[in-house]
Amino acid sequence: MDWMAIKEHGINALGNGLASFFVAAAIGLLIYGLYKIHFLAWVAKGLGWFLRALDTALEKLVWVTGVSEKKRLRRWGQFIAVFVLLTLLGAFIPKPSIALFFVVIALVLILAIYRHWERDENKRLSEIQKGRAISDREDLTQEMLAALGLLLFFIPLGFARLGEMIVFLSGDTPTHGLESAWYVWGELLKAVPLVDWSEVFGVPNLSGVEAQGKTGASLTFVMRVMFDLLILAGLIRIISIIRSINSGHDIRNLEEGLKSDDETKIEAAITKLGELAGQERRNALSHLFEITNGTRSDGKLKTHKWREKSARSLVDAANKLTIWTNDLSNLDNFLLGIEAYKTAAQYLEPHDPIYWATIQNELGIASVNLSELTVDHERLKQAEYFYLKALKIRSNEKEELVKDWANTQNNLGFCLYLQGSSLGSKDIIERALSALEQSLTERDEEKNSLGWAQTKHNVALALLKIGELTAKDAYLIDAVSSCHAALQIRKIDIYPDLWVASRTLSADIFCALGIMQNDNKWIEQARTEYSVVSQFYLENSQQRMHALIQNRIATALFHEGTILNNPTLLEQAITKHKEQLDIIKKSTDPLRWASIHNDLGAALWQLGQIRDDKELIVEAKDSFYSTLEVFNEHDSPSAWAQAQQNLGNSLALLASDIDGLKRALSAYEAALKVRVIESSPSSWAHTMLYYGLTLSEAWKTTHEKKYLKQALNVLESISDWHAQNNNPEGVEAIEQMLIQLNVDN
């Protein structure tokens, strides 16, 4: 092997590459220098002005051709008349120079038509991207294609007339006298396949006719430029339009169908628009909005037949647009779907009240899903409104509507449960239970087992929440029974997703029972249930749900560690919470992230108390502050109040002076804005206890009578509440605190 030869070849190749690179770099530096001294900006400005002026002139000329006319008959009539006249003038005027003048006019008008069509297509594309309906614009593609055909008519015509003045073509053709036509098509065939192939491979004009002299070369150059600008560009644009039509983005064919007087075409167009609207084609959806509202700009399709069909197509599209997702990627579609439901309902209410009630029920479902997606709890109130409207029509007194009535009652109950949970309101949860019990009067285990199980599951949810709010374990025992009843129908081998939801709820109830009764056996049972659910998600590759269940297991460990005063269990809980924060991110799932931080803070706080470790309490405080970055009083009042309570606990332990205690008191007072005795008695009592204890500490620190007075009032309020709820142990504990305060005083 000749290494010297290889080296020489390599250096030679490298030299060529470097030489080319340095030339490119030099040109780049030159362009950059020209840019810095604003020379290129001046050139671009001048060129832009010239092109805009040319475009404006062409737009002003296009009216001559009739292409800008709205009415098709008038447009084509003027188009044909103008070009027939120019043809006659270009062909039959005896003087070639004057004839060529009219040929040039024809070519300029053809360019004007092409630019007008291009502008029209750009506007159409812009409207499509904005999702707007296009009902008042004509499709000018046929006129543009006719103009391109005329281009291939007038160029050889002009060449033939020019040939009367000078000879610039040579060669033999099969038909004598048609040299210009043969030459033009020969050049066109050279130009169309990849544009440059004829120059690269030195292909002659395929007709055998060649241009000669500078005149021939110049004319060929101009002609080829026109081919590039009009024919090639036009063909590429048309191919793009065809692709857009086939994909359903460009619906001009359907728009033409809507404008026709053929009912078959109109019906087919509306049906297709409904399909496309369900595929997130917003321009199709806009057409359905216009037809349903009777607001088309052309004044067509205002009869009941078409408006009703359009309204029903809107409902079908809305059903697809409001499909649930776990993130905000579908938010725009959700909002559009809800508006589609509303528009359809508004028109159909007087014409088909039963179907209108169905739409109201669907609006309720969509609003509930949207509330969970956006954490906008006002949507739950809207959902309640929609369900109540549906129930005005759906009555259990009409046999044919009983199933629908029971379904809407179930949906209303679930909606009220979500409202009550968010607000921490016992009254709203009781309304939820009432609606669900109404549903169960018609949902039969034998005839509608799946619906019955769904309502039983929802009843268990409501009982769990009301048990937590009232601190009465009887509700939780009933919740266990209701949940297990649902699981008799929701079998893992038939309904795995429903099974896992009810199994998770069962674990949640066991955990709540363990906390309320301070009994570790319930917590252990909850952990067992959670482990089964966790394994299910792991086996089904649902990593996100697996992570969320792992966080529940961590919470169960926290409660078990608290009951047993076991720091090892608390450490395990803290480790698991931190592992979940590596998976659940604030940017993608802020609510879950905030909840995990709250749970993590609670575990850190408990471990800090056991070990008397201030650093752990500080870490807990920081975790609660992280929680409050997401939760707020308006959107997540119950979770926000819990985080404020926890923050107050941390600040109270860390307080070394009255300022620290004041910060803790402020946190408790914030929590008590939401935790009121009327709607959340148990949570109210819990927060009031810590509030009273912190007021006592403020009294001991400052000896200011106002803190003592407040502390006594708070503790007396709690004592009265325990007495009203027949809780002598609670009364006795508070009385001991009051005695101690009075002794200190």
C-alpha positions in Angstrom: 0.0 0.0 0.0 1.4 3.4 -1.1 1.0 5.5 2.0 2.6 8.5 0.3 0.1 8.4 -2.5 -2.8 8.1 -0.1 -1.4 11.1 1.9 -1.1 13.2 -1.3 -4.7 12.3 -2.4 -6.0 13.1 1.1 -4.2 16.5 1.3 -5.4 17.3 -2.2 -9.0 16.5 -1.3 -8.7 18.4 2.0 -7.2 21.4 0.2 -10.2 21.6 -2.1 -12.6 21.4 0.8 -10.8 24.1 2.7 -10.5 26.3 -0.3 -14.3 26.1 -0.9 -14.9 26.7 2.8 -12.7 29.8 3.0 -14.5 31.2 -0.1 -17.8 30.6 1.6 -16.5 32.2 4.8 -15.2 35.3 2.9 -18.6 35.7 1.2 -20.3 35.3 4.5 -18.1 38.0 6.0 -18.8 40.3 3.1 -22.5 39.8 3.5 -22.2 40.4 7.2 -20.2 43.6 6.6 -22.8 44.8 4.1 -25.5 44.0 6.6 -23.7 45.9 9.4 -23.4 49.1 7.2 -27.1 48.7 6.3 -26.4 48.3 2.6 -28.3 45.0 2.3 -31.2 46.6 4.2 -31.3 49.4 1.6 -31.2 46.9 -1.2 -34.0 44.8 0.4 -36.0 47.9 1.0 -35.7 49.0 -2.6 -36.4 45.6 -4.0 -39.4 45.2 -1.7 -40.8 48.6 -2.8 -40.4 47.5 -6.5 -42.1 44.2 -6.0 -44.9 45.7 -4.0 -45.4 48.3 -6.6 -45.5 45.6 -9.3 -47.9 43.5 -7.3 -50.2 46.5 -6.7 -50.2 47.3 -10.5 -51.1 43.7 -11.3 -53.9 43.6 -8.7 -55.3 46.8 -10.3 -55.2 45.3 -13.7 -56.9 42.0 -12.8 -60.4 43.6 -12.8 -60.0 43.8 -16.6 -60.1 40.0 -16.9 -63.2 39.6 -14.8 -61.5 37.2 -12.4 -62.3 39.4 -9.4 -66.1 39.3 -10.1 -68.1 37.4 -7.5 -70.7 35.9 -9.8 -69.4 33.0 -11.8 -71.3 33.6 -15.0 -70.2 37.2 -15.2 -66.6 36.3 -14.3 -66.3 33.7 -17.0 -68.1 35.9 -19.6 -65.7 38.8 -19.1 -62.7 36.5 -19.0 -63.6 34.9 -22.3 -64.5 38.1 -24.0 -61.2 39.9 -23.0 -59.0 37.1 -24.1 -60.9 36.4 -27.4 -60.4 40.1 -28.2 -56.7 40.0 -27.4 -56.4 36.9 -29.5 -58.0 38.5 -32.5 -55.9 41.6 -32.1 -52.7 39.6 -31.6 -53.4 37.3 -34.5 -55.0 39.5 -37.2 -53.6 43.0 -36.9 -51.4 43.3 -40.0 -48.6 45.1 -38.3 -46.6 42.6 -36.2 -45.2 45.2 -33.8 -48.7 46.3 -32.8 -49.9 42.7 -32.6 -47.0 41.9 -30.2 -48.1 44.8 -28.0 -51.5 43.1 -27.5 -49.8 39.7 -26.9 -47.7 41.4 -24.2 -50.9 42.8 -22.6 -52.3 39.3 -22.6 -49.2 37.9 -20.9 -49.3 40.6 -18.3 -53.0 39.9 -17.6 -52.2 36.2 -17.3 -49.5 37.1 -14.7 -52.1 39.3 -12.9 -54.6 36.4 -12.8 -52.0 34.1 -11.4 -51.0 36.6 -8.7 -54.7 37.2 -7.8 -55.2 33.5 -7.5 -52.1 33.1 -5.4 -53.2 35.9 -3.0 -56.7 34.4 -2.8 -55.1 31.0 -1.9 -52.9 32.7 0.8 -56.0 34.3 2.3 -57.8 30.9 2.2 -54.8 29.3 3.9 -54.8 32.0 6.6 -58.5 31.5 7.2 -58.0 27.7 7.5 -55.2 28.1 10.0 -57.4 30.4 12.1 -60.2 27.9 11.8 -62.7 30.2 10.1 -65.4 29.2 7.7 -65.1 30.5 4.1 -68.5 30.9 2.5 -68.2 34.1 0.5 -65.1 33.4 -1.5 -65.0 31.7 -4.9 -62.4 29.0 -5.8 -60.4 30.5 -8.7 -58.3 27.4 -9.5 -60.2 26.8 -12.7 -59.6 30.4 -13.9 -55.9 30.1 -13.0 -55.5 26.9 -15.0 -57.3 28.5 -17.9 -54.9 31.4 -17.7 -51.9 29.0 -17.7 -53.4 27.3 -20.8 -53.6 30.8 -22.4 -50.0 31.4 -21.5 -49.1 28.4 -23.8 -51.4 29.9 -26.4 -50.1 33.5 -26.4 -46.4 32.7 -26.3 -46.3 30.7 -29.5 -48.7 33.2 -31.1 -46.3 36.0 -30.1 -43.3 34.1 -31.4 -45.1 33.5 -34.7 -45.8 37.2 -35.1 -42.3 38.1 -34.1 -41.0 35.6 -36.7 -42.5 37.9 -39.3 -40.0 40.6 -38.3 -36.9 38.6 -37.5 -35.7 35.0 -37.9 -34.8 33.5 -34.5 -35.9 29.9 -34.8 -34.3 27.2 -36.9 -34.9 23.5 -37.5 -37.3 21.1 -39.1 -40.6 20.1 -37.7 -43.2 17.5 -38.7 -45.7 20.2 -39.6 -44.5 23.2 -41.6 -45.5 26.6 -40.1 -45.9 25.4 -36.5 -42.3 25.9 -35.5 -43.2 28.3 -32.7 -45.6 25.8 -31.1 -43.1 23.0 -31.4 -40.3 25.1 -29.9 -42.4 26.3 -26.9 -43.4 22.7 -26.0 -39.9 21.5 -26.5 -38.6 24.0 -24.0 -41.5 23.3 -21.6 -40.6 19.6 -21.6 -37.0 20.6 -20.9 -38.1 22.8 -18.0 -40.6 20.7 -16.2 -38.6 17.6 -15.2 -36.6 19.0 -12.3 -35.9 22.3 -14.1 -32.2 21.9 -14.6 -31.8 18.5 -16.1 -31.6 19.8 -19.7 -28.8 22.2 -18.9 -26.8 19.7 -16.9 -27.0 17.0 -19.5 -27.0 19.3 -22.5 -30.4 18.2 -23.8 -31.4 20.1 -27.0 -35.0 21.3 -27.6 -36.9 18.0 -28.0 -38.9 19.3 -31.0 -35.8 19.8 -33.1 -36.4 23.5 -33.3 -33.7 25.7 -31.7 -33.5 29.4 -30.9 -30.7 31.3 -32.6 -28.9 34.5 -32.0 -29.2 36.9 -29.0 -32.9 37.6 -29.7 -33.7 33.9 -29.6 -31.7 33.3 -26.5 -33.3 36.4 -24.8 -36.8 35.3 -25.7 -36.1 31.7 -24.5 -34.8 33.1 -21.2 -38.0 35.2 -20.7 -40.2 32.3 -21.6 -38.4 29.9 -19.2 -38.7 32.5 -16.4 -42.4 32.6 -17.0 -42.6 28.8 -17.0 -40.8 28.8 -13.6 -42.9 31.6 -12.1 -46.3 30.4 -13.4 -46.5 26.9 -14.7 -44.0 25.2 -12.4 -45.0 27.2 -9.3 -48.7 26.8 -10.2 -48.4 23.1 -10.5 -46.6 22.8 -7.2 -49.2 24.9 -5.5 -52.0 22.9 -7.0 -50.4 19.7 -5.8 -50.2 21.2 -2.3 -53.9 22.2 -2.5 -54.9 18.7 -3.6 -53.0 17.2 -0.7 -54.6 19.7 1.7 -58.1 18.8 0.3 -57.4 15.0 0.6 -56.3 15.5 4.2 -59.4 17.4 5.1 -57.7 20.7 5.9 -58.9 22.5 2.7 -62.7 22.0 2.3 -63.4 24.1 -0.8 -65.2 21.2 -2.4 -67.5 21.0 0.6 -68.0 24.7 0.5 -69.0 24.5 -3.1 -71.5 21.8 -2.2 -73.0 24.1 0.5 -73.5 26.8 -2.1 -75.3 24.5 -4.6 -79.0 24.0 -4.9 -78.6 20.2 -4.9 -80.0 18.9 -1.6 -78.0 15.7 -2.0 -74.7 17.6 -2.2 -75.7 19.9 0.7 -76.6 16.9 2.9 -73.4 15.1 2.0 -71.3 18.3 2.6 -72.8 18.8 6.1 -72.3 15.2 7.0 -68.7 15.4 5.9 -68.2 18.7 7.8 -69.4 16.9 11.0 -66.8 14.2 10.5 -64.0 16.7 9.9 -65.1 18.8 12.8 -64.7 15.8 15.0 -61.2 15.4 13.7 -60.3 18.9 15.0 -60.8 20.7 11.6 -61.8 24.1 12.9 -62.8 25.5 9.6 -65.4 22.7 9.3 -66.6 23.4 12.8 -67.0 27.1 11.9 -69.2 26.2 9.0 -71.4 24.1 11.3 -71.6 27.0 13.8 -72.7 29.4 10.9 -75.3 27.0 9.5 -76.8 26.2 13.0 -77.0 29.9 13.9 -78.3 30.8 10.4 -75.5 33.4 10.0 -73.9 32.4 6.7 -72.7 35.5 4.8 -74.3 34.2 1.6 -77.7 33.9 3.3 -78.1 30.2 2.4 -79.1 27.2 4.4 -81.4 29.0 6.8 -84.2 26.4 6.7 -84.9 24.2 9.7 -83.9 21.0 7.8 -80.3 22.2 7.4 -79.9 24.0 10.7 -81.2 20.9 12.6 -78.8 18.6 10.7 -75.9 20.9 11.3 -76.8 21.1 15.0 -76.8 17.3 15.3 -73.5 17.2 13.5 -72.1 19.7 16.0 -73.1 17.4 18.9 -71.4 14.5 17.2 -68.3 16.6 16.7 -68.4 17.8 20.4 -68.6 14.2 21.6 -65.2 13.6 20.0 -63.7 17.0 20.9 -64.4 16.5 24.6 -62.7 13.1 25.0 -60.8 13.1 28.3 -57.0 13.5 28.4 -54.7 13.8 31.4 -53.0 17.0 30.4 -53.8 20.4 28.8 -53.0 19.3 25.3 -56.7 18.9 24.5 -57.8 22.1 26.2 -58.7 24.1 23.1 -60.7 21.1 21.8 -62.6 20.9 25.1 -63.6 24.5 24.9 -64.7 24.3 21.3 -66.6 21.1 22.1 -68.5 22.8 24.9 -69.4 25.7 22.6 -70.5 23.3 20.0 -72.9 21.6 22.6 -74.2 25.1 23.6 -74.8 26.2 20.1 -76.6 23.0 19.1 -78.7 23.0 22.4 -79.8 26.6 21.8 -81.3 25.7 18.4 -82.7 22.3 19.3 -84.4 23.2 22.6 -87.8 24.1 21.0 -87.6 21.4 18.3 -86.4 18.3 20.2 -86.5 18.8 24.0 -85.5 15.2 24.8 -82.4 15.4 22.7 -81.8 18.9 24.2 -81.7 17.3 27.6 -79.2 14.8 26.4 -77.0 17.7 25.3 -77.3 19.3 28.7 -76.2 16.0 30.3 -73.2 15.9 27.9 -72.4 19.6 28.7 -72.3 18.6 32.4 -69.9 15.7 31.8 -67.6 17.9 29.7 -67.7 20.7 32.3 -66.7 18.3 35.1 -63.8 16.9 33.0 -62.7 20.5 32.1 -62.8 21.4 35.8 -60.4 18.5 36.6 -58.2 19.4 33.7 -57.9 23.1 34.5 -58.5 23.1 38.3 -61.3 25.7 37.6 -64.0 24.8 40.1 -66.4 27.3 38.7 -66.9 24.7 35.9 -68.4 22.4 38.6 -71.1 24.9 39.3 -71.7 25.2 35.6 -71.9 21.4 35.4 -74.5 21.3 38.2 -76.5 23.9 36.3 -76.5 21.8 33.1 -77.5 18.6 35.0 -80.4 20.4 36.7 -81.6 21.7 33.3 -81.5 18.2 31.9 -83.6 16.9 34.9 -86.3 19.4 34.0 -87.0 17.1 31.0 -85.6 13.8 32.1 -88.2 12.6 34.6 -88.6 9.4 36.5 -92.3 9.7 36.0 -91.9 8.9 32.3 -91.0 5.2 31.8 -89.0 5.9 28.6 -86.9 8.5 30.4 -86.2 6.6 33.7 -82.8 5.4 32.7 -81.7 8.8 31.5 -83.1 10.4 34.7 -81.1 7.9 36.9 -77.9 8.5 34.8 -78.2 12.3 35.2 -78.9 12.0 38.9 -75.7 9.9 39.2 -73.8 12.5 37.2 -75.2 15.3 39.4 -74.2 13.5 42.6 -70.6 13.0 41.4 -70.4 16.7 40.4 -71.7 17.8 43.8 -69.2 15.4 45.5 -66.3 17.1 43.6 -67.7 20.5 44.6 -68.1 19.6 48.2 -64.6 18.0 48.3 -63.0 21.1 46.8 -64.8 23.5 49.2 -64.7 21.1 52.2 -68.5 21.5 52.5 -70.5 18.9 54.4 -73.8 20.4 53.1 -72.8 20.0 49.4 -71.6 16.4 50.1 -75.0 15.6 51.7 -76.7 17.0 48.5 -74.4 14.7 46.5 -75.5 11.7 48.6 -79.1 12.6 48.1 -78.8 12.7 44.3 -76.9 9.4 44.3 -79.5 7.7 46.4 -82.2 9.0 44.0 -80.3 7.4 41.2 -80.2 4.0 43.0 -83.9 4.0 43.3 -84.0 3.3 39.5 -80.5 1.7 38.9 -81.1 -1.9 39.5 -78.2 -4.4 40.2 -79.8 -7.0 38.0 -81.0 -4.9 35.1 -78.3 -2.3 35.0 -75.4 -3.8 37.0 -72.7 -1.6 35.6 -74.6 1.6 36.2 -75.6 0.4 39.7 -71.9 -0.3 40.5 -70.9 3.1 39.2 -73.4 4.8 41.5 -72.3 2.6 44.4 -68.7 3.6 43.9 -69.7 7.3 43.8 -71.7 6.8 47.1 -68.6 5.4 48.7 -66.6 8.5 47.6 -69.2 10.8 49.1 -69.4 8.8 52.3 -65.6 8.9 52.7 -65.5 12.6 52.3 -68.4 13.4 54.7 -66.9 11.0 57.2 -63.6 12.9 57.0 -65.4 16.3 57.3 -67.5 15.2 60.3 -65.0 12.8 62.0 -67.7 10.1 62.2 -66.4 6.7 61.4 -69.9 5.3 60.8 -69.9 7.0 57.4 -66.6 5.3 56.6 -67.9 1.9 57.6 -70.9 2.5 55.2 -68.4 3.6 52.5 -66.5 0.3 52.8 -69.8 -1.6 52.2 -70.8 0.5 49.2 -67.3 0.2 47.7 -67.2 -3.6 48.1 -70.7 -3.8 46.6 -69.3 -2.0 43.5 -66.4 -4.5 43.4 -68.9 -7.4 43.1 -69.6 -6.1 39.6 -66.4 -4.4 38.7 -64.3 -7.6 38.2 -60.6 -7.3 37.2 -61.0 -9.7 34.3 -64.0 -7.9 32.8 -63.6 -4.2 33.8 -60.0 -3.8 34.8 -60.0 0.1 34.8 -63.1 0.2 36.9 -61.8 -2.5 39.2 -58.6 -0.6 40.0 -60.5 2.6 40.6 -62.8 0.9 43.2 -59.9 -1.0 44.7 -58.0 2.3 45.2 -61.0 3.8 46.8 -61.3 0.9 49.2 -57.7 1.5 50.3 -58.4 5.2 50.8 -61.3 4.4 53.0 -59.2 1.9 55.1 -56.5 4.6 55.5 -59.1 7.2 56.6 -60.5 4.7 59.2 -57.1 4.0 60.6 -56.4 7.8 61.0 -59.8 8.4 62.6 -59.7 5.4 65.0 -56.0 5.7 65.5 -55.9 2.0 64.7 -52.9 0.6 62.8 -54.7 -2.5 61.5 -56.7 -0.3 59.1 -53.6 1.3 57.8 -51.9 -2.0 57.2 -55.0 -3.2 55.3 -54.8 0.0 53.2 -51.2 -0.6 52.4 -52.0 -4.1 51.3 -54.7 -2.8 49.0 -52.4 -0.1 47.6 -49.7 -2.7 46.9 -52.2 -4.7 44.8 -53.2 -1.6 42.8 -49.6 -0.5 42.4 -48.7 -3.9 41.0 -51.6 -3.7 38.5 -50.4 -0.3 37.2 -46.8 -1.6 37.0 -47.8 -4.7 35.0 -49.9 -2.5 32.6 -47.0 0.0 32.1 -48.9 2.9 33.6 -45.9 4.6 35.2 -47.6 7.8 36.2 -50.5 6.1 38.0 -48.0 3.7 39.6 -46.1 6.7 40.9 -49.3 8.2 42.4 -50.2 5.0 44.2 -46.6 4.8 45.5 -47.3 8.2 47.0 -50.4 6.9 48.7 -48.4 4.1 50.1 -46.0 6.7 51.4 -48.9 8.5 53.0 -50.1 5.3 54.7 -46.5 4.7 56.0 -46.6 8.3 57.4 -49.9 7.6 59.3 -48.7 4.2 60.5 -45.4 5.8 61.7 -47.4 8.5 63.5 -49.7 6.0 65.2 -46.8 3.8 66.3 -44.4 6.7 66.9 -42.0 4.9 64.6 -39.3 7.0 63.0 -38.3 4.2 60.6 -41.7 4.1 59.0 -41.6 7.9 58.7 -38.2 7.8 57.0 -39.6 5.2 54.5 -42.5 7.6 53.8 -40.2 10.5 53.3 -38.0 8.5 50.9 -41.0 7.4 48.8 -42.4 10.9 48.6 -39.0 12.2 47.4 -38.8 9.4 44.8 -42.2 10.5 43.4 -41.1 14.1 43.1 -38.4 12.8 40.7 -41.3 11.5 38.5 -44.1 14.0 39.0 -43.0 17.5 37.9 -44.5 20.9 38.7 -44.3 21.8 35.0 -46.4 18.9 33.8 -48.6 18.0 36.8 -48.7 20.9 39.2 -51.6 19.7 41.4 -50.0 16.2 42.0 -46.6 17.8 42.6 -48.1 20.2 45.2 -50.0 17.3 46.9 -46.9 15.3 47.2 -45.0 18.3 48.7 -47.8 18.6 51.3 -47.6 14.9 52.2 -43.8 15.1 52.3 -43.9 18.1 54.6 -46.3 16.3 57.0 -43.9 13.4 57.2 -40.9 15.6 57.8 -42.8 17.6 60.5 -43.8 14.4 62.3 -40.3 13.0 62.2 -38.9 16.4 63.3 -41.1 16.3 66.3 -40.1 12.8 67.3 -36.4 13.5 67.0 -36.7 17.1 68.1 -34.8 18.0 64.9 -35.3 21.7 63.9 -33.7 21.1 60.5 -36.4 18.6 59.6 -39.1 21.1 60.7 -37.4 23.8 58.4 -37.5 21.3 55.5 -41.1 20.6 56.2 -41.9 24.3 56.3 -40.2 24.8 52.9 -42.2 21.9 51.5 -45.5 23.5 52.6 -44.4 26.7 51.0 -43.8 24.7 47.7 -47.4 23.4 48.0 -48.8 26.9 48.4 -47.0 27.9 45.1 -49.8 25.9 43.4 -52.8 25.7 45.7 -54.8 28.9 46.3 -57.9 29.8 48.2 -60.0 30.3 45.0 -59.2 27.2 42.9 -58.3 24.7 45.6 -59.7 25.9 48.9 -59.7 22.7 50.8 -56.1 21.7 49.8 -55.0 25.3 50.3 -56.5 25.3 53.9 -54.8 22.0 54.7 -51.4 23.4 53.5 -51.9 26.6 55.6 -52.7 24.5 58.7 -49.5 22.4 58.2 -47.5 25.5 57.5 -48.8 27.1 60.8 -47.8 23.9 62.7 -44.2 24.2 61.3 -44.0 27.9 61.9 -45.3 27.5 65.5 -42.6 24.9 66.3 -39.8 27.1 64.8 -41.0 30.3 66.4 -38.4 31.8 68.8 -40.3 35.1 69.4 -43.6 36.7 69.0 -42.9 37.5 65.3 -42.6 33.8 64.6 -45.8 33.1 66.5 -47.6 35.8 64.6 -46.6 34.1 61.3 -48.0 30.8 62.5 -51.2 32.6 63.7 -51.6 34.2 60.2 -51.3 30.7 58.6 -54.0 29.3 60.9 -56.3 32.3 60.3 -55.9 31.7 56.6 -56.9 28.1 57.0 -60.0 29.1 59.0 -61.3 31.2 56.1 -62.1 27.9 54.5 -62.4 25.6 57.4 -65.7 26.9 58.9 -67.8 25.0 61.5 -70.9 24.9 59.3 -69.3 23.1 56.3 -66.2 21.4 57.7 -66.7 20.9 61.4 -64.0 18.3 62.0 -61.4 20.3 60.1 -62.5 23.5 61.8 -62.0 21.9 65.2 -58.6 20.5 64.3 -57.3 23.9 63.1 -58.9 25.8 66.0 -57.1 23.5 68.5 -53.7 24.4 67.1 -54.7 28.0 66.7 -55.7 28.1 70.4 -52.5 26.5 71.5 -50.4 29.0 69.5 -52.4 31.9 71.0 -51.5 30.4 74.4 -47.9 30.5 73.5 -48.2 34.1 72.4 -49.7 34.9 75.8 -46.9 33.2 77.6 -44.3 35.0 75.4 -45.7 38.5 75.6 -48.2 38.5 78.6 -50.5 40.5 76.4 -54.1 40.0 77.6 -55.5 40.0 74.0 -53.8 36.7 73.3 -55.1 35.2 76.5 -58.6 36.4 75.8 -58.5 35.0 72.2 -57.0 31.7 73.4 -59.8 31.2 76.0 -62.5 32.0 73.4 -61.1 29.6 70.9 -60.7 26.7 73.3 -64.2 27.3 74.8 -65.6 27.2 71.2 -63.9 23.8 70.7 -65.2 22.5 74.0 -68.8 23.5 73.1 -68.4 21.7 69.7 -67.2 18.5 71.4 -70.1 18.7 73.9 -72.7 19.1 71.0 -71.2 16.1 69.3 -71.3 13.9 72.4 -67.5 13.6 72.7 -66.8 13.7 76.5 -63.1 12.9 75.9 -62.7 15.9 73.7 -64.5 18.2 76.2 -62.3 16.9 79.1 -59.0 17.5 77.1 -60.0 21.1 76.3 -61.2 21.8 79.9 -57.7 20.7 81.1 -56.1 23.2 78.7 -58.5 26.0 79.9 -57.7 25.2 83.6 -54.0 25.4 82.9 -54.4 28.8 81.1 -56.4 30.2 84.0 -53.7 28.9 86.4 -51.0 30.6 84.4 -53.1 33.8 84.3 
